[in-house]
């Protein structure tokens, strides 16, 4: 009997593994003020009206939708991302237009949208490919601050679905309170949101055991700030890996000067992050994070040169009240899962 060369055997194994696994891409993107052009008398949306300070016209609105569609399509490459989390969207109407009346229509996304008490009407949305993520149920969690002077903020969106191998996957989408008033003065608000989020995550661990959890959002804090590192307890990958703990896929990059998702005062900041449960980092798990890493999507078309520093920065829609026709002041982030 002839012996098969070792190289051919290894090649066969690699090909078999490739065909036995499917890739699942999850994206998060702060799209920077996706408002419609209609007045909502219950919300402070006057800035984004045709007669508002930013003269937010139907033309600018549809250009914004076109730009967001372009970004989502580019991130997907040859395949539509299975999950797209969006923040800074005004309502269900803008997501309907995005998924049904823009070029994104061809990708057949379904979606869910929060209904937050935020004073400006800012919400979150989750777009999903129903053939890759079968939505089972979803909830949104409202944050009630101890200090009533803080007003209201965005709800946390929690969606549970089933992926192609039959396992469940839980997504939490977040948009933590801004740093208005300064980082120190505003930090307690973000800590309270992080505390609520950690409570919901712990409940999942109790009910489902080794839950597959992905937390994505604009946290308005860095991975080593109190709200993320201490309250949410999202650790570095360098820590011991425990199935019932959370790990921040960007923590190990906080000292990299040119790495980030948001550009402020001549420096990059990591405000948009992806955090996962330890179970998703196990090589023997049926769902795992590819290479235990997440990514910032940073193509040239999303960037422009900063005149003061000469560095590249996000090409945003507005500079103050000046319309520039860009995309967003944040860059998208994404993570790939391998499902077998």
C-alpha positions as CSV (number, residue, x, y, z in Angstrom):
1,X,0.0,0.0,0.0
2,X,1.4,3.4,-1.0
3,X,2.0,6.0,1.7
4,X,0.3,9.4,1.3
5,X,2.8,12.2,1.6
6,X,2.5,14.1,4.9
7,X,2.1,17.4,3.1
8,X,-1.0,16.2,1.3
9,X,-2.5,14.9,4.6
10,X,-1.9,18.3,6.3
11,X,-3.5,20.1,3.3
12,X,-6.5,17.8,3.5
13,X,-6.9,18.6,7.2
14,X,-6.7,22.3,6.6
15,X,-9.3,22.2,3.9
16,X,-11.6,20.0,6.0
17,X,-11.3,22.4,8.9
18,X,-12.1,25.4,6.6
19,X,-15.3,23.7,5.3
20,X,-16.4,22.6,8.8
21,X,-16.3,26.2,10.1
22,X,-18.3,29.2,9.2
23,X,-17.3,32.8,9.9
24,X,-19.6,35.2,11.6
25,X,-18.7,38.9,11.6
26,X,-20.2,41.3,14.2
27,X,-19.7,45.1,13.7
28,X,-20.3,48.1,15.9
29,X,-20.5,51.6,14.6
30,X,-21.2,55.0,16.1
31,X,-22.6,56.7,13.0
32,X,-22.6,60.3,14.4
33,X,-26.1,61.7,14.6
34,X,-28.2,59.8,12.2
35,X,-31.4,62.0,12.5
36,X,-34.3,62.3,10.1
37,X,-35.5,65.7,9.0
38,X,-38.8,65.7,10.9
39,X,-39.4,67.4,14.2
40,X,-40.1,65.2,17.1
41,X,-41.9,67.6,19.6
42,X,-41.0,65.3,22.5
43,X,-37.3,65.4,21.9
44,X,-34.6,68.0,21.5
45,X,-33.8,67.4,17.8
46,X,-34.0,71.0,16.6
47,X,-30.4,71.0,15.7
48,X,-31.0,68.5,12.9
49,X,-34.0,70.0,11.1
50,X,-34.0,71.8,7.7
51,X,-34.3,75.2,9.6
52,X,-32.0,74.2,12.4
53,X,-28.4,75.4,13.0
54,X,-27.0,72.6,10.9
55,X,-29.6,72.9,8.1
56,X,-30.2,69.2,8.0
57,X,-31.9,68.8,4.7
58,X,-33.3,65.7,3.0
59,X,-30.3,65.7,0.6
60,X,-27.8,65.5,3.6
61,X,-29.9,62.8,5.2
62,X,-29.9,60.5,2.2
63,X,-26.2,61.2,1.7
64,X,-25.7,60.1,5.3
65,X,-27.6,56.9,4.6
66,X,-25.6,56.2,1.5
67,X,-22.3,56.7,3.4
68,X,-23.4,54.3,6.2
69,X,-24.4,51.7,3.7
70,X,-21.1,52.0,2.0
71,X,-19.2,51.4,5.3
72,X,-21.3,48.4,6.3
73,X,-20.8,46.9,2.8
74,X,-17.1,47.5,2.8
75,X,-16.7,45.9,6.2
76,X,-18.5,42.8,5.0
77,X,-16.3,42.4,1.9
78,X,-17.6,39.3,0.1
79,X,-20.2,38.6,2.8
80,X,-22.7,40.8,4.7
81,X,-21.8,41.1,8.4
82,X,-24.1,38.9,10.4
83,X,-24.6,41.5,13.1
84,X,-24.3,45.3,12.8
85,X,-24.8,47.4,16.0
86,X,-25.4,51.1,15.5
87,X,-25.6,54.0,17.9
88,X,-26.5,57.6,17.6
89,X,-29.6,56.8,15.5
90,X,-32.7,58.8,16.1
91,X,-35.5,56.2,15.7
92,X,-37.0,53.2,13.9
93,X,-37.7,55.4,10.9
94,X,-34.1,56.1,10.0
95,X,-33.2,52.4,10.3
96,X,-36.1,51.5,8.1
97,X,-34.8,53.9,5.5
98,X,-31.3,52.5,5.9
99,X,-32.3,48.9,5.4
100,X,-35.2,49.3,3.0
101,X,-34.5,52.4,0.9
102,X,-30.7,52.6,0.6
103,X,-28.3,50.4,-1.2
104,X,-28.2,48.2,1.9
105,X,-31.6,46.9,0.9
106,X,-30.0,44.2,-1.2
107,X,-28.5,42.7,1.9
108,X,-31.9,41.9,3.5
109,X,-31.2,42.9,7.0
110,X,-33.8,42.7,9.8
111,X,-33.5,44.9,12.8
112,X,-34.5,45.9,16.3
113,X,-34.3,49.5,17.7
114,X,-34.4,50.7,21.3
115,X,-36.8,53.4,22.6
116,X,-34.7,55.3,25.1
117,X,-35.7,58.2,27.3
118,X,-32.6,60.2,26.0
119,X,-33.4,63.9,25.8
120,X,-32.2,64.1,22.2
121,X,-33.9,61.0,21.1
122,X,-30.7,59.0,20.6
123,X,-31.1,55.2,20.3
124,X,-29.3,52.0,19.4
125,X,-30.2,49.5,16.6
126,X,-29.1,46.0,15.9
127,X,-29.2,44.8,12.3
128,X,-29.0,41.1,11.7
129,X,-28.9,38.5,8.9
130,X,-31.7,36.1,9.8
131,X,-30.0,33.2,8.1
132,X,-26.9,33.6,10.3
133,X,-28.6,34.8,13.5
134,X,-32.1,33.6,14.4
135,X,-33.4,36.2,16.9
136,X,-35.1,34.5,19.8
137,X,-35.9,37.5,22.1
138,X,-34.6,40.9,23.1
139,X,-34.8,43.4,25.9
140,X,-33.7,46.9,26.6
141,X,-32.6,48.0,30.1
142,X,-33.3,51.6,31.2
143,X,-30.8,53.3,33.5
144,X,-32.1,55.2,36.5
145,X,-29.4,57.4,37.9
146,X,-29.1,57.9,41.7
147,X,-28.5,61.6,41.0
148,X,-31.7,62.8,39.3
149,X,-29.9,65.9,38.0
150,X,-28.2,63.7,35.5
151,X,-31.3,63.3,33.4
152,X,-31.7,60.3,31.1
153,X,-29.4,58.2,28.9
154,X,-29.5,55.5,26.3
155,X,-30.9,52.1,27.2
156,X,-28.8,49.0,27.0
157,X,-30.0,46.6,24.2
158,X,-29.8,42.9,24.8
159,X,-30.5,40.4,22.0
160,X,-30.4,36.6,22.1
161,X,-30.2,34.5,19.0
162,X,-29.3,31.1,17.6
163,X,-26.4,30.7,15.2
164,X,-26.0,28.1,12.4
165,X,-24.7,25.3,14.7
166,X,-27.7,25.7,17.1
167,X,-25.9,27.4,19.9
168,X,-27.1,30.6,21.4
169,X,-25.3,33.9,21.3
170,X,-26.0,37.0,23.4
171,X,-25.3,40.6,22.3
172,X,-25.3,43.7,24.5
173,X,-25.2,47.0,22.7
174,X,-24.3,50.1,24.7
175,X,-23.8,53.8,24.4
176,X,-22.6,55.1,27.7
177,X,-23.1,58.7,28.8
178,X,-20.8,61.3,27.3
179,X,-17.9,63.1,29.0
180,X,-19.8,66.4,28.9
181,X,-18.6,68.4,31.9
182,X,-15.3,66.6,32.0
183,X,-14.2,63.0,32.5
184,X,-14.1,63.1,36.3
185,X,-17.5,64.8,36.7
186,X,-19.3,62.6,34.3
187,X,-17.6,59.3,35.3
188,X,-20.2,58.3,38.0
189,X,-22.9,58.1,35.3
190,X,-20.9,55.7,33.2
191,X,-20.1,53.6,36.3
192,X,-23.8,53.3,37.0
193,X,-24.5,52.1,33.5
194,X,-21.6,49.6,33.7
195,X,-22.9,48.3,37.1
196,X,-26.4,47.6,35.5
197,X,-24.7,45.9,32.5
198,X,-22.6,43.7,34.8
199,X,-25.7,42.7,36.7
200,X,-27.4,41.6,33.5
201,X,-24.3,39.7,32.4
202,X,-24.1,37.9,35.8
203,X,-27.7,36.9,35.5
204,X,-27.0,35.3,32.2
205,X,-24.1,33.3,33.7
206,X,-26.4,32.0,36.4
207,X,-29.2,31.1,34.1
208,X,-27.2,29.7,31.1
209,X,-23.9,28.7,32.6
210,X,-21.2,29.1,30.0
211,X,-23.0,31.8,28.0
212,X,-21.6,33.1,24.8
213,X,-21.6,36.9,25.3
214,X,-20.5,39.8,23.2
215,X,-20.7,43.4,24.5
216,X,-20.2,46.1,21.9
217,X,-20.5,49.8,22.2
218,X,-19.3,53.4,22.5
219,X,-18.4,53.5,26.2
220,X,-17.0,57.0,26.3
221,X,-14.3,55.6,28.5
222,X,-11.0,53.8,27.8
223,X,-10.5,50.1,28.5
224,X,-8.5,50.9,31.7
225,X,-11.0,53.4,33.1
226,X,-13.1,52.6,36.2
227,X,-16.4,51.9,34.4
228,X,-14.9,49.2,32.1
229,X,-12.0,47.7,34.1
230,X,-13.3,47.9,37.6
231,X,-17.1,48.0,37.5
232,X,-17.8,45.9,34.4
233,X,-14.6,43.9,35.2
234,X,-13.6,43.5,31.6
235,X,-10.1,42.3,31.8
236,X,-7.0,42.1,29.6
237,X,-6.4,38.9,27.6
238,X,-3.2,38.6,29.6
239,X,-5.2,37.6,32.7
240,X,-6.2,34.0,33.4
241,X,-9.0,33.0,31.2
242,X,-12.2,32.0,33.0
243,X,-15.4,31.1,31.2
244,X,-17.4,33.3,33.6
245,X,-15.4,36.4,33.2
246,X,-15.3,39.2,30.6
247,X,-12.3,40.2,28.4
248,X,-11.8,43.4,26.5
249,X,-10.3,42.6,23.1
250,X,-8.7,46.1,22.9
251,X,-7.2,46.3,26.4
252,X,-3.7,45.2,25.3
253,X,-3.6,48.1,22.8
254,X,-4.2,51.0,25.1
255,X,-0.6,52.2,24.9
256,X,-0.4,52.2,21.1
257,X,-0.2,55.8,20.0
258,X,-1.8,55.4,16.5
259,X,-4.5,52.9,17.6
260,X,-8.1,54.0,18.4
261,X,-11.6,54.7,17.2
262,X,-12.0,58.4,18.0
263,X,-9.6,61.2,17.5
264,X,-9.6,64.0,20.1
265,X,-7.0,66.8,20.6
266,X,-4.4,65.2,18.4
267,X,-4.6,61.7,19.9
268,X,-6.5,58.5,19.2
269,X,-8.8,57.1,21.9
270,X,-10.3,53.7,22.2
271,X,-13.9,54.6,23.1
272,X,-15.6,51.9,21.0
273,X,-14.8,48.4,22.2
274,X,-15.7,44.8,22.0
275,X,-15.8,42.7,25.1
276,X,-16.5,38.9,25.2
277,X,-17.1,36.2,27.8
278,X,-14.2,33.8,28.4
279,X,-16.1,31.0,26.9
280,X,-15.6,32.6,23.4
281,X,-11.8,32.5,23.8
282,X,-11.6,28.8,24.4
283,X,-10.2,26.9,21.4
284,X,-12.4,23.9,22.0
285,X,-15.6,26.0,22.2
286,X,-18.1,25.5,19.3
287,X,-18.1,29.3,18.9
288,X,-14.8,31.1,19.3
289,X,-13.3,34.5,18.6
290,X,-11.0,34.2,15.6
291,X,-7.4,34.6,16.8
292,X,-8.8,36.1,20.0
293,X,-8.8,39.5,18.5
294,X,-11.1,42.3,17.3
295,X,-10.3,45.0,14.8
296,X,-10.8,48.7,14.0
297,X,-12.0,49.2,10.4
298,X,-9.8,52.0,9.1
299,X,-9.7,52.3,5.3
300,X,-8.5,55.5,3.7
301,X,-11.9,56.6,2.5
302,X,-13.0,57.0,6.2
303,X,-10.1,59.3,7.0
304,X,-8.8,62.8,6.3
305,X,-5.8,64.7,7.4
306,X,-5.9,66.8,10.5
307,X,-4.5,70.2,9.6
308,X,-3.1,70.9,13.1
309,X,-1.1,67.7,13.6
310,X,-0.8,66.2,10.1
311,X,-2.2,63.0,11.4
312,X,-5.1,61.1,9.9
313,X,-8.5,61.3,11.6
314,X,-12.1,60.2,11.0
315,X,-13.8,62.0,8.1
316,X,-16.9,63.2,9.9
317,X,-20.3,64.6,8.7
318,X,-19.9,68.0,10.4
319,X,-17.1,70.2,11.7
320,X,-19.0,72.3,14.2
321,X,-21.9,73.6,12.1
322,X,-20.0,73.2,8.8
323,X,-21.2,70.3,6.7
324,X,-18.3,68.3,5.3
325,X,-20.3,65.3,3.9
326,X,-18.1,62.7,5.6
327,X,-19.1,59.5,7.5
328,X,-18.7,59.7,11.3
329,X,-16.4,61.0,14.0
330,X,-15.9,57.4,15.1
331,X,-14.4,54.4,13.3
332,X,-16.3,51.0,13.2
333,X,-15.0,48.0,15.1
334,X,-15.6,44.4,14.4
335,X,-14.9,40.8,15.5
336,X,-15.0,37.5,13.6
337,X,-16.3,34.4,15.2
338,X,-15.6,30.9,14.0
339,X,-18.6,28.6,14.4
340,X,-18.4,24.8,14.0
